[in-house]
Amino acid sequence: MVLVKILGILFLALIVIVPMLDRFGKRHSDEDVSKISRWILPLVMLLAVLQLVLYMVGK
């Protein structure tokens, strides 16, 4: 039951926050987006490797 409450709160927060960010958020140029997007895949791979190491260690 606690999990359902947490998921409900997160869902409601997303319903409120996403439109506010869309309305009041800063617009980024194409150069800024390309700089940020080139970091996404390496960071996801690093996260996956760290999660695998933590799983193998047993924590």
N, CA, C, O and CB atoms as a CASP TS submission, in Angstrom:
PFRMAT TS
TARGET T0000
AUTHOR 0000-0000-0000
METHOD Language model
MODEL 1
PARENT N/A
ATOM      1  N   MET     1       0.820  -1.196   0.000  1.00  0.00           N
ATOM      2  CA  MET     1       0.000   0.000   0.000  1.00  0.00           C
ATOM      3  C   MET     1       0.865   1.262   0.000  1.00  0.00           C
ATOM      4  O   MET     1       0.517   2.268  -0.618  1.00  0.00           O
ATOM      5  CB  MET     1      -0.934  -0.003   1.206  1.00  0.00           C
ATOM      6  N   VAL     2       1.977   1.192   0.690  1.00  0.00           N
ATOM      7  CA  VAL     2       2.880   2.343   0.735  1.00  0.00           C
ATOM      8  C   VAL     2       3.439   2.621  -0.655  1.00  0.00           C
ATOM      9  O   VAL     2       3.596   3.774  -1.057  1.00  0.00           O
ATOM     10  CB  VAL     2       4.031   2.101   1.742  1.00  0.00           C
ATOM     11  N   LEU     3       3.738   1.547  -1.382  1.00  0.00           N
ATOM     12  CA  LEU     3       4.266   1.701  -2.741  1.00  0.00           C
ATOM     13  C   LEU     3       3.259   2.397  -3.646  1.00  0.00           C
ATOM     14  O   LEU     3       3.641   3.228  -4.471  1.00  0.00           O
ATOM     15  CB  LEU     3       4.639   0.337  -3.328  1.00  0.00           C
ATOM     16  N   VAL     4       1.994   2.072  -3.504  1.00  0.00           N
ATOM     17  CA  VAL     4       0.945   2.708  -4.311  1.00  0.00           C
ATOM     18  C   VAL     4       0.862   4.196  -3.986  1.00  0.00           C
ATOM     19  O   VAL     4       0.696   5.017  -4.888  1.00  0.00           O
ATOM     20  CB  VAL     4      -0.426   2.027  -4.067  1.00  0.00           C
ATOM     21  N   LYS     5       0.975   4.547  -2.717  1.00  0.00           N
ATOM     22  CA  LYS     5       0.947   5.953  -2.322  1.00  0.00           C
ATOM     23  C   LYS     5       2.141   6.713  -2.913  1.00  0.00           C
ATOM     24  O   LYS     5       1.993   7.821  -3.429  1.00  0.00           O
ATOM     25  CB  LYS     5       0.945   6.076  -0.787  1.00  0.00           C
ATOM     26  N   ILE     6       3.313   6.103  -2.829  1.00  0.00           N
ATOM     27  CA  ILE     6       4.512   6.754  -3.363  1.00  0.00           C
ATOM     28  C   ILE     6       4.390   6.944  -4.868  1.00  0.00           C
ATOM     29  O   ILE     6       4.700   8.016  -5.389  1.00  0.00           O
ATOM     30  CB  ILE     6       5.771   5.932  -3.032  1.00  0.00           C
ATOM     31  N   LEU     7       3.939   5.907  -5.567  1.00  0.00           N
ATOM     32  CA  LEU     7       3.768   6.023  -7.018  1.00  0.00           C
ATOM     33  C   LEU     7       2.713   7.058  -7.380  1.00  0.00           C
ATOM     34  O   LEU     7       2.867   7.783  -8.363  1.00  0.00           O
ATOM     35  CB  LEU     7       3.392   4.673  -7.615  1.00  0.00           C
ATOM     36  N   GLY     8       1.647   7.134  -6.600  1.00  0.00           N
ATOM     37  CA  GLY     8       0.615   8.139  -6.844  1.00  0.00           C
ATOM     38  C   GLY     8       1.138   9.552  -6.659  1.00  0.00           C
ATOM     39  O   GLY     8       0.834  10.439  -7.457  1.00  0.00           O
ATOM     40  N   ILE     9       1.918   9.765  -5.616  1.00  0.00           N
ATOM     41  CA  ILE     9       2.505  11.088  -5.382  1.00  0.00           C
ATOM     42  C   ILE     9       3.468  11.457  -6.500  1.00  0.00           C
ATOM     43  O   ILE     9       3.470  12.595  -6.970  1.00  0.00           O
ATOM     44  CB  ILE     9       3.230  11.126  -4.027  1.00  0.00           C
ATOM     45  N   LEU    10       4.283  10.504  -6.927  1.00  0.00           N
ATOM     46  CA  LEU    10       5.206  10.772  -8.037  1.00  0.00           C
ATOM     47  C   LEU    10       4.453  11.085  -9.324  1.00  0.00           C
ATOM     48  O   LEU    10       4.847  11.986 -10.065  1.00  0.00           O
ATOM     49  CB  LEU    10       6.135   9.575  -8.257  1.00  0.00           C
ATOM     50  N   PHE    11       3.386  10.360  -9.597  1.00  0.00           N
ATOM     51  CA  PHE    11       2.590  10.600 -10.798  1.00  0.00           C
ATOM     52  C   PHE    11       1.953  11.989 -10.759  1.00  0.00           C
ATOM     53  O   PHE    11       1.967  12.706 -11.760  1.00  0.00           O
ATOM     54  CB  PHE    11       1.505   9.522 -10.946  1.00  0.00           C
ATOM     55  N   LEU    12       1.405  12.365  -9.625  1.00  0.00           N
ATOM     56  CA  LEU    12       0.805  13.699  -9.506  1.00  0.00           C
ATOM     57  C   LEU    12       1.867  14.797  -9.639  1.00  0.00           C
ATOM     58  O   LEU    12       1.615  15.838 -10.245  1.00  0.00           O
ATOM     59  CB  LEU    12       0.070  13.836  -8.156  1.00  0.00           C
ATOM     60  N   ALA    13       3.039  14.560  -9.077  1.00  0.00           N
ATOM     61  CA  ALA    13       4.110  15.547  -9.197  1.00  0.00           C
ATOM     62  C   ALA    13       4.514  15.722 -10.654  1.00  0.00           C
ATOM     63  O   ALA    13       4.764  16.841 -11.102  1.00  0.00           O
ATOM     64  CB  ALA    13       5.326  15.132  -8.354  1.00  0.00           C
ATOM     65  N   LEU    14       4.578  14.618 -11.394  1.00  0.00           N
ATOM     66  CA  LEU    14       4.921  14.722 -12.813  1.00  0.00           C
ATOM     67  C   LEU    14       3.851  15.468 -13.592  1.00  0.00           C
ATOM     68  O   LEU    14       4.163  16.240 -14.498  1.00  0.00           O
ATOM     69  CB  LEU    14       5.124  13.336 -13.412  1.00  0.00           C
ATOM     70  N   ILE    15       2.585  15.240 -13.241  1.00  0.00           N
ATOM     71  CA  ILE    15       1.497  15.945 -13.926  1.00  0.00           C
ATOM     72  C   ILE    15       1.609  17.447 -13.695  1.00  0.00           C
ATOM     73  O   ILE    15       1.278  18.230 -14.586  1.00  0.00           O
ATOM     74  CB  ILE    15       0.126  15.432 -13.442  1.00  0.00           C
ATOM     75  N   VAL    16       2.064  17.861 -12.528  1.00  0.00           N
ATOM     76  CA  VAL    16       2.176  19.287 -12.211  1.00  0.00           C
ATOM     77  C   VAL    16       3.485  19.868 -12.731  1.00  0.00           C
ATOM     78  O   VAL    16       3.481  20.956 -13.308  1.00  0.00           O
ATOM     79  CB  VAL    16       2.072  19.507 -10.700  1.00  0.00           C
ATOM     80  N   ILE    17       4.606  19.172 -12.542  1.00  0.00           N
ATOM     81  CA  ILE    17       5.929  19.731 -12.836  1.00  0.00           C
ATOM     82  C   ILE    17       6.206  19.817 -14.325  1.00  0.00           C
ATOM     83  O   ILE    17       6.765  20.813 -14.784  1.00  0.00           O
ATOM     84  CB  ILE    17       7.002  18.902 -12.174  1.00  0.00           C
ATOM     85  N   VAL    18       5.833  18.805 -15.090  1.00  0.00           N
ATOM     86  CA  VAL    18       6.159  18.807 -16.521  1.00  0.00           C
ATOM     87  C   VAL    18       5.517  19.978 -17.256  1.00  0.00           C
ATOM     88  O   VAL    18       6.212  20.645 -18.023  1.00  0.00           O
ATOM     89  CB  VAL    18       5.717  17.500 -17.159  1.00  0.00           C
ATOM     90  N   PRO    19       4.222  20.267 -17.066  1.00  0.00           N
ATOM     91  CA  PRO    19       3.666  21.452 -17.735  1.00  0.00           C
ATOM     92  C   PRO    19       4.295  22.769 -17.263  1.00  0.00           C
ATOM     93  O   PRO    19       4.456  23.701 -18.050  1.00  0.00           O
ATOM     94  CB  PRO    19       2.169  21.505 -17.510  1.00  0.00           C
ATOM     95  N   MET    20       4.650  22.840 -15.968  1.00  0.00           N
ATOM     96  CA  MET    20       5.285  24.067 -15.481  1.00  0.00           C
ATOM     97  C   MET    20       6.656  24.255 -16.117  1.00  0.00           C
ATOM     98  O   MET    20       7.018  25.373 -16.482  1.00  0.00           O
ATOM     99  CB  MET    20       5.411  24.038 -13.950  1.00  0.00           C
ATOM    100  N   LEU    21       7.420  23.180 -16.253  1.00  0.00           N
ATOM    101  CA  LEU    21       8.722  23.289 -16.913  1.00  0.00           C
ATOM    102  C   LEU    21       8.565  23.649 -18.374  1.00  0.00           C
ATOM    103  O   LEU    21       9.376  24.395 -18.922  1.00  0.00           O
ATOM    104  CB  LEU    21       9.502  21.988 -16.781  1.00  0.00           C
ATOM    105  N   ASP    22       7.540  23.133 -19.004  1.00  0.00           N
ATOM    106  CA  ASP    22       7.308  23.449 -20.402  1.00  0.00           C
ATOM    107  C   ASP    22       6.953  24.922 -20.573  1.00  0.00           C
ATOM    108  O   ASP    22       7.372  25.563 -21.537  1.00  0.00           O
ATOM    109  CB  ASP    22       6.200  22.565 -20.969  1.00  0.00           C
ATOM    110  N   ARG    23       6.188  25.443 -19.645  1.00  0.00           N
ATOM    111  CA  ARG    23       5.747  26.833 -19.759  1.00  0.00           C
ATOM    112  C   ARG    23       6.832  27.824 -19.330  1.00  0.00           C
ATOM    113  O   ARG    23       7.063  28.821 -20.013  1.00  0.00           O
ATOM    114  CB  ARG    23       4.497  27.049 -18.923  1.00  0.00           C
ATOM    115  N   PHE    24       7.490  27.557 -18.216  1.00  0.00           N
ATOM    116  CA  PHE    24       8.410  28.526 -17.639  1.00  0.00           C
ATOM    117  C   PHE    24       9.880  28.169 -17.833  1.00  0.00           C
ATOM    118  O   PHE    24      10.758  28.937 -17.443  1.00  0.00           O
ATOM    119  CB  PHE    24       8.128  28.672 -16.186  1.00  0.00           C
ATOM    120  N   GLY    25      10.154  27.024 -18.425  1.00  0.00           N
ATOM    121  CA  GLY    25      11.535  26.579 -18.582  1.00  0.00           C
ATOM    122  C   GLY    25      12.297  27.383 -19.626  1.00  0.00           C
ATOM    123  O   GLY    25      11.710  28.001 -20.514  1.00  0.00           O
ATOM    124  N   LYS    26      13.605  27.359 -19.496  1.00  0.00           N
ATOM    125  CA  LYS    26      14.478  28.071 -20.421  1.00  0.00           C
ATOM    126  C   LYS    26      14.610  27.274 -21.716  1.00  0.00           C
ATOM    127  O   LYS    26      14.769  26.054 -21.686  1.00  0.00           O
ATOM    128  CB  LYS    26      15.869  28.318 -19.786  1.00  0.00           C
ATOM    129  N   ARG    27      14.545  27.957 -22.835  1.00  0.00           N
ATOM    130  CA  ARG    27      14.731  27.312 -24.134  1.00  0.00           C
ATOM    131  C   ARG    27      16.222  27.183 -24.400  1.00  0.00           C
ATOM    132  O   ARG    27      16.983  28.126 -24.188  1.00  0.00           O
ATOM    133  CB  ARG    27      14.028  28.115 -25.275  1.00  0.00           C
ATOM    134  N   HIS    28      16.636  26.005 -24.869  1.00  0.00           N
ATOM    135  CA  HIS    28      18.042  25.745 -25.125  1.00  0.00           C
ATOM    136  C   HIS    28      18.312  25.792 -26.623  1.00  0.00           C
ATOM    137  O   HIS    28      17.476  25.388 -27.432  1.00  0.00           O
ATOM    138  CB  HIS    28      18.460  24.384 -24.540  1.00  0.00           C
ATOM    139  N   SER    29      19.475  26.284 -26.975  1.00  0.00           N
ATOM    140  CA  SER    29      19.852  26.314 -28.385  1.00  0.00           C
ATOM    141  C   SER    29      20.265  24.918 -28.840  1.00  0.00           C
ATOM    142  O   SER    29      20.475  24.025 -28.020  1.00  0.00           O
ATOM    143  CB  SER    29      20.998  27.325 -28.627  1.00  0.00           C
ATOM    144  N   ASP    30      20.378  24.742 -30.152  1.00  0.00           N
ATOM    145  CA  ASP    30      20.781  23.445 -30.693  1.00  0.00           C
ATOM    146  C   ASP    30      22.183  23.056 -30.240  1.00  0.00           C
ATOM    147  O   ASP    30      22.468  21.876 -30.035  1.00  0.00           O
ATOM    148  CB  ASP    30      20.717  23.467 -32.215  1.00  0.00           C
ATOM    149  N   GLU    31      23.054  24.042 -30.084  1.00  0.00           N
ATOM    150  CA  GLU    31      24.417  23.755 -29.639  1.00  0.00           C
ATOM    151  C   GLU    31      24.429  23.218 -28.207  1.00  0.00           C
ATOM    152  O   GLU    31      25.151  22.272 -27.893  1.00  0.00           O
ATOM    153  CB  GLU    31      25.286  25.016 -29.737  1.00  0.00           C
ATOM    154  N   ASP    32      23.615  23.839 -27.340  1.00  0.00           N
ATOM    155  CA  ASP    32      23.535  23.368 -25.956  1.00  0.00           C
ATOM    156  C   ASP    32      22.990  21.943 -25.886  1.00  0.00           C
ATOM    157  O   ASP    32      23.490  21.114 -25.126  1.00  0.00           O
ATOM    158  CB  ASP    32      22.654  24.309 -25.124  1.00  0.00           C
ATOM    159  N   VAL    33      21.973  21.672 -26.676  1.00  0.00           N
ATOM    160  CA  VAL    33      21.371  20.339 -26.675  1.00  0.00           C
ATOM    161  C   VAL    33      22.368  19.303 -27.168  1.00  0.00           C
ATOM    162  O   VAL    33      22.432  18.203 -26.620  1.00  0.00           O
ATOM    163  CB  VAL    33      20.106  20.315 -27.547  1.00  0.00           C
ATOM    164  N   SER    34      23.147  19.632 -28.191  1.00  0.00           N
ATOM    165  CA  SER    34      24.122  18.662 -28.699  1.00  0.00           C
ATOM    166  C   SER    34      25.243  18.427 -27.684  1.00  0.00           C
ATOM    167  O   SER    34      25.755  17.312 -27.579  1.00  0.00           O
ATOM    168  CB  SER    34      24.712  19.146 -30.037  1.00  0.00           C
ATOM    169  N   LYS    35      25.629  19.461 -26.938  1.00  0.00           N
ATOM    170  CA  LYS    35      26.646  19.280 -25.897  1.00  0.00           C
ATOM    171  C   LYS    35      26.142  18.359 -24.792  1.00  0.00           C
ATOM    172  O   LYS    35      26.879  17.501 -24.305  1.00  0.00           O
ATOM    173  CB  LYS    35      27.054  20.635 -25.305  1.00  0.00           C
ATOM    174  N   ILE    36      24.894  18.540 -24.404  1.00  0.00           N
ATOM    175  CA  ILE    36      24.325  17.715 -23.337  1.00  0.00           C
ATOM    176  C   ILE    36      24.094  16.288 -23.822  1.00  0.00           C
ATOM    177  O   ILE    36      24.371  15.331 -23.099  1.00  0.00           O
ATOM    178  CB  ILE    36      23.004  18.324 -22.830  1.00  0.00           C
ATOM    179  N   SER    37      23.590  16.143 -25.039  1.00  0.00           N
ATOM    180  CA  SER    37      23.208  14.810 -25.518  1.00  0.00           C
ATOM    181  C   SER    37      24.409  13.902 -25.731  1.00  0.00           C
ATOM    182  O   SER    37      24.262  12.681 -25.681  1.00  0.00           O
ATOM    183  CB  SER    37      22.430  14.927 -26.808  1.00  0.00           C
ATOM    184  N   ARG    38      25.586  14.455 -25.965  1.00  0.00           N
ATOM    185  CA  ARG    38      26.740  13.577 -26.161  1.00  0.00           C
ATOM    186  C   ARG    38      27.215  12.964 -24.851  1.00  0.00           C
ATOM    187  O   ARG    38      28.019  12.032 -24.872  1.00  0.00           O
ATOM    188  CB  ARG    38      27.879  14.346 -26.810  1.00  0.00           C
ATOM    189  N   TRP    39      26.739  13.463 -23.707  1.00  0.00           N
ATOM    190  CA  TRP    39      27.109  12.913 -22.407  1.00  0.00           C
ATOM    191  C   TRP    39      26.129  11.845 -21.929  1.00  0.00           C
ATOM    192  O   TRP    39      26.453  11.087 -21.015  1.00  0.00           O
ATOM    193  CB  TRP    39      27.193  14.022 -21.383  1.00  0.00           C
ATOM    194  N   ILE    40      24.947  11.768 -22.520  1.00  0.00           N
ATOM    195  CA  ILE    40      23.907  10.897 -21.988  1.00  0.00           C
ATOM    196  C   ILE    40      24.292   9.421 -22.094  1.00  0.00           C
ATOM    197  O   ILE    40      24.241   8.708 -21.092  1.00  0.00           O
ATOM    198  CB  ILE    40      22.597  11.146 -22.719  1.00  0.00           C
ATOM    199  N   LEU    41      24.671   8.948 -23.269  1.00  0.00           N
ATOM    200  CA  LEU    41      24.978   7.527 -23.448  1.00  0.00           C
ATOM    201  C   LEU    41      26.162   7.068 -22.590  1.00  0.00           C
ATOM    202  O   LEU    41      26.063   6.017 -21.957  1.00  0.00           O
ATOM    203  CB  LEU    41      25.271   7.245 -24.912  1.00  0.00           C
ATOM    204  N   PRO    42      27.280   7.808 -22.540  1.00  0.00           N
ATOM    205  CA  PRO    42      28.358   7.359 -21.644  1.00  0.00           C
ATOM    206  C   PRO    42      27.946   7.309 -20.168  1.00  0.00           C
ATOM    207  O   PRO    42      28.371   6.413 -19.440  1.00  0.00           O
ATOM    208  CB  PRO    42      29.554   8.273 -21.794  1.00  0.00           C
ATOM    209  N   LEU    43      27.135   8.250 -19.728  1.00  0.00           N
ATOM    210  CA  LEU    43      26.692   8.238 -18.336  1.00  0.00           C
ATOM    211  C   LEU    43      25.746   7.078 -18.057  1.00  0.00           C
ATOM    212  O   LEU    43      25.793   6.493 -16.976  1.00  0.00           O
ATOM    213  CB  LEU    43      26.013   9.554 -17.989  1.00  0.00           C
ATOM    214  N   VAL    44      24.895   6.741 -19.007  1.00  0.00           N
ATOM    215  CA  VAL    44      24.008   5.590 -18.835  1.00  0.00           C
ATOM    216  C   VAL    44      24.820   4.304 -18.771  1.00  0.00           C
ATOM    217  O   VAL    44      24.528   3.427 -17.958  1.00  0.00           O
ATOM    218  CB  VAL    44      22.979   5.518 -19.982  1.00  0.00           C
ATOM    219  N   MET    45      25.834   4.186 -19.620  1.00  0.00           N
ATOM    220  CA  MET    45      26.684   2.998 -19.593  1.00  0.00           C
ATOM    221  C   MET    45      27.456   2.910 -18.272  1.00  0.00           C
ATOM    222  O   MET    45      27.594   1.823 -17.710  1.00  0.00           O
ATOM    223  CB  MET    45      27.662   3.014 -20.782  1.00  0.00           C
ATOM    224  N   LEU    46      27.953   4.030 -17.781  1.00  0.00           N
ATOM    225  CA  LEU    46      28.650   4.048 -16.496  1.00  0.00           C
ATOM    226  C   LEU    46      27.707   3.617 -15.366  1.00  0.00           C
ATOM    227  O   LEU    46      28.097   2.850 -14.486  1.00  0.00           O
ATOM    228  CB  LEU    46      29.221   5.455 -16.211  1.00  0.00           C
ATOM    229  N   LEU    47      26.485   4.108 -15.396  1.00  0.00           N
ATOM    230  CA  LEU    47      25.503   3.722 -14.393  1.00  0.00           C
ATOM    231  C   LEU    47      25.216   2.225 -14.462  1.00  0.00           C
ATOM    232  O   LEU    47      25.109   1.564 -13.429  1.00  0.00           O
ATOM    233  CB  LEU    47      24.210   4.519 -14.577  1.00  0.00           C
ATOM    234  N   ALA    48      25.091   1.695 -15.666  1.00  0.00           N
ATOM    235  CA  ALA    48      24.822   0.262 -15.815  1.00  0.00           C
ATOM    236  C   ALA    48      25.979  -0.575 -15.276  1.00  0.00           C
ATOM    237  O   ALA    48      25.753  -1.584 -14.609  1.00  0.00           O
ATOM    238  CB  ALA    48      24.566  -0.083 -17.287  1.00  0.00           C
ATOM    239  N   VAL    49      27.211  -0.166 -15.558  1.00  0.00           N
ATOM    240  CA  VAL    49      28.376  -0.906 -15.067  1.00  0.00           C
ATOM    241  C   VAL    49      28.442  -0.833 -13.541  1.00  0.00           C
ATOM    242  O   VAL    49      28.714  -1.838 -12.885  1.00  0.00           O
ATOM    243  CB  VAL    49      29.680  -0.349 -15.691  1.00  0.00           C
ATOM    244  N   LEU    50      28.198   0.339 -12.977  1.00  0.00           N
ATOM    245  CA  LEU    50      28.219   0.472 -11.517  1.00  0.00           C
ATOM    246  C   LEU    50      27.123  -0.364 -10.854  1.00  0.00           C
ATOM    247  O   LEU    50      27.349  -0.970  -9.807  1.00  0.00           O
ATOM    248  CB  LEU    50      28.061   1.940 -11.120  1.00  0.00           C
ATOM    249  N   GLN    51      25.942  -0.395 -11.464  1.00  0.00           N
ATOM    250  CA  GLN    51      24.870  -1.220 -10.920  1.00  0.00           C
ATOM    251  C   GLN    51      25.227  -2.702 -10.985  1.00  0.00           C
ATOM    252  O   GLN    51      24.927  -3.459 -10.062  1.00  0.00           O
ATOM    253  CB  GLN    51      23.567  -0.960 -11.674  1.00  0.00           C
ATOM    254  N   LEU    52      25.869  -3.113 -12.079  1.00  0.00           N
ATOM    255  CA  LEU    52      26.296  -4.499 -12.211  1.00  0.00           C
ATOM    256  C   LEU    52      27.331  -4.857 -11.153  1.00  0.00           C
ATOM    257  O   LEU    52      27.272  -5.935 -10.561  1.00  0.00           O
ATOM    258  CB  LEU    52      26.861  -4.749 -13.604  1.00  0.00           C
ATOM    259  N   VAL    53      28.284  -3.949 -10.914  1.00  0.00           N
ATOM    260  CA  VAL    53      29.306  -4.194  -9.895  1.00  0.00           C
ATOM    261  C   VAL    53      28.661  -4.289  -8.516  1.00  0.00           C
ATOM    262  O   VAL    53      28.995  -5.183  -7.739  1.00  0.00           O
ATOM    263  CB  VAL    53      30.377  -3.078  -9.912  1.00  0.00           C
ATOM    264  N   LEU    54      27.757  -3.395  -8.211  1.00  0.00           N
ATOM    265  CA  LEU    54      27.083  -3.444  -6.910  1.00  0.00           C
ATOM    266  C   LEU    54      26.252  -4.713  -6.755  1.00  0.00           C
ATOM    267  O   LEU    54      26.168  -5.267  -5.659  1.00  0.00           O
ATOM    268  CB  LEU    54      26.192  -2.216  -6.730  1.00  0.00           C
ATOM    269  N   TYR    55      25.640  -5.174  -7.834  1.00  0.00           N
ATOM    270  CA  TYR    55      24.880  -6.406  -7.774  1.00  0.00           C
ATOM    271  C   TYR    55      25.793  -7.601  -7.532  1.00  0.00           C
ATOM    272  O   TYR    55      25.469  -8.494  -6.749  1.00  0.00           O
ATOM    273  CB  TYR    55      24.087  -6.599  -9.056  1.00  0.00           C
ATOM    274  N   MET    56      26.924  -7.610  -8.205  1.00  0.00           N
ATOM    275  CA  MET    56      27.855  -8.730  -8.054  1.00  0.00           C
ATOM    276  C   MET    56      28.496  -8.762  -6.655  1.00  0.00           C
ATOM    277  O   MET    56      28.769  -9.834  -6.116  1.00  0.00           O
ATOM    278  CB  MET    56      28.948  -8.648  -9.125  1.00  0.00           C
ATOM    279  N   VAL    57      28.727  -7.593  -6.086  1.00  0.00           N
ATOM    280  CA  VAL    57      29.304  -7.514  -4.756  1.00  0.00           C
ATOM    281  C   VAL    57      28.292  -7.974  -3.711  1.00  0.00           C
ATOM    282  O   VAL    57      28.664  -8.552  -2.689  1.00  0.00           O
ATOM    283  CB  VAL    57      29.774  -6.085  -4.456  1.00  0.00           C
ATOM    284  N   GLY    58      27.025  -7.717  -3.969  1.00  0.00           N
ATOM    285  CA  GLY    58      25.992  -8.194  -3.062  1.00  0.00           C
ATOM    286  C   GLY    58      25.394  -7.135  -2.173  1.00  0.00           C
ATOM    287  O   GLY    58      24.745  -7.464  -1.180  1.00  0.00           O
ATOM    288  N   LYS    59      25.591  -5.877  -2.496  1.00  0.00           N
ATOM    289  CA  LYS    59      25.035  -4.810  -1.658  1.00  0.00           C
ATOM    290  C   LYS    59      23.696  -4.383  -2.154  1.00  0.00           C
ATOM    291  O   LYS    59      23.076  -3.493  -1.571  1.00  0.00           O
ATOM    292  CB  LYS    59      25.959  -3.619  -1.607  1.00  0.00           C
TER
END
